[in-house]
């Protein structure tokens, strides 16, 4: 199989691998993701992953009784739970994986060092980035954009629960229009809710395209990497 991209960054939300109520980890959902990632790795695609933690903790859960910085740090730590689960299942299928955290926790994972992360990718290891940027007030969207730039990724694959970018919420409005292509500025000015403005701006300034697609569609990650027209493409 021919692939359009040779080095990718996959942004996974915690909910994408969460249980039926969106909480915890659903083994079957996780395995469907891992099987695609393993197939790509075996075909020499270099893969970095940024994973969220919405299936365990979101900052809004602490609203009203918790300081924002504390809530954000809890979310960063929760991403490590998903990263370790993803690592274990991937390595059980024969692909070497490294978890790198923006907050140091040496007994669990490697601290994030850009040169080391790039070297892992060059050696064919999947690199999973946990703890976001390591800073409160920044989302995992911003972390995905930042790591994609640092890794010199060809594209960000934004795996979501809907099949692309719409002009309004398709769950609320049956007449919502799906876009095949969107510019960075259109995403920001129309507040399309793809990623936060900081992440989109980083991608725009560094010319990193973003492919937004539904994770639950069959082989959606593989199809996106092969260049198939899937979801919505965000670029200049």
C-alpha positions, 0 to 999 in steps of 0.5 A: 500500500502506498502512503502519502505521508511518511511522518504523522502525528495522530491526535486522539481524544480520551473519549475516542477510546473511552467506554460507552459512557465516555469514561475509562478505557474500552479495550475494543476501541483501543485495539481498533486504533492500535491495529491501524497504527501497527499496520502503518508502522510495519509499512515504515510510517513514522508515528507520533501520538498525542493523547487526551484524557477526557475519559478520565478527567477534564478541567471543567470537572473541577469548576467551582471548587478547584483552582484552574492550574490544579485541574489542568495538572490533574488532566495532564497526569490523566493523559499518562494513563491512556498513554501507558495503555496504548503503549502496552497494547501496541508493544504486545503486537510487536511494535516498539513504543516510547511514552514521553511526558512533558512532566517528569516521572522517570519511573513511568516514562521518558522525559520529553527531549526533542532530539531523543523523540526524533531519534525514536521515530527514525528507529521506527518506534512509535512515540506517545506524548503525554501530559500535554505541553506540561503547562496549565491553560494549554490544551492537548490540541496545542500540544499536538500542534507543538509536537507536530512542528517539533517532530517536523510531521507531514500532517496532523491526523485529528481523529474525532467522533464526527466525520469532519468539520461542519458549519454548525453542530450536526448533532443539533442541526440536521441541516449542518453543512460539512466542509471538504476543505477549510482554511486556517483563517476560516476555522478561526474566524468562523469558530468552527471548533476544530482545535483551539485558536492557539493550535490552529495558529501554530499550524498556520504559521508552520504550514502543518495541514490538519486532516479531521475525520471520524475515528470510528469509520473502518480503517480511517487512520490508514485511509487518511495516511494513504491520502484518500479523501476523508473527512475535512482538510485544513490548510492554507 
